[in-house]
Amino acid sequence: MTDRAVPPIRPPGITWLAILCAIFGLESFAGAVRLFPQWLAAAKQHRYGSMSFAWVELLSAVSGLAAAYGLWRGRRWARFPFLVAAVLVITTVGLITMFGVGDVGGQWGWVPGVVFVALTVAVATGLIRYVWRST
């Protein structure tokens, strides 16, 4: 008999979330790389805030990849990068949805947008609770 510690069993949902966080992080990193030349051009004209979404993409990439690593390795600290990634996703979905509502709107055009954002918040809240309880 050996005295080796048995590694904890990772729930399958956490495995899937780690994979999805890795995909999210890599996709966000690619977005930051694509946006960097535009940010650099704006910075040369001293318009630093005009391409701030490049920095949001970079923050999304770092938090997504950190969450993926932490969830895959079963670390408790993975909760916080996962929370940051979830908040960034909710914010991005909300902004994109509301810009779309503004384009095609109408008097009641905001109703489907609010429903869609509320569903996104509900799913993200459920996933955050699951990660919080499972890590």
Residue pairs with C-beta under 8 A, 6 or more apart in sequence:
7 74
8 74
10 72
10 74
11 134
13 130
13 134
14 71
14 74
14 131
14 134
14 135
15 71
15 72
17 71
17 82
17 127
17 130
17 131
18 67
18 68
18 69
18 71
18 72
19 68
21 64
21 65
21 67
21 68
21 71
21 82
21 85
22 64
22 65
22 68
22 72
24 60
24 64
24 68
24 85
24 89
25 60
25 61
25 62
25 63
25 64
25 65
25 66
25 67
25 68
25 85
26 61
26 64
26 65
28 57
28 58
28 60
28 61
28 64
29 57
29 58
29 61
29 65
31 57
31 60
31 61
32 54
32 55
32 57
32 58
32 60
32 61
35 51
35 53
35 54
35 57
36 54
38 51
38 54
39 51
39 54
39 55
42 48
42 50
42 51
43 51
56 88
56 92
59 84
59 88
60 85
60 88
60 89
60 92
62 81
63 81
63 82
63 84
63 85
63 88
64 81
64 85
66 78
66 81
67 78
67 81
67 82
67 84
67 85
69 75
69 78
70 77
70 78
70 81
70 82
70 135
71 78
71 82
71 131
71 135
74 135
75 135
76 135
78 131
78 135
79 131
79 132
79 135
82 128
82 131
83 128
86 124
86 127
86 128
87 124
89 120
89 124
90 117
90 120
90 121
90 124
93 116
93 117
93 120
94 117
94 120
97 113
97 116
97 117
98 110
98 113
98 117
100 113
101 109
101 110
101 112
101 113
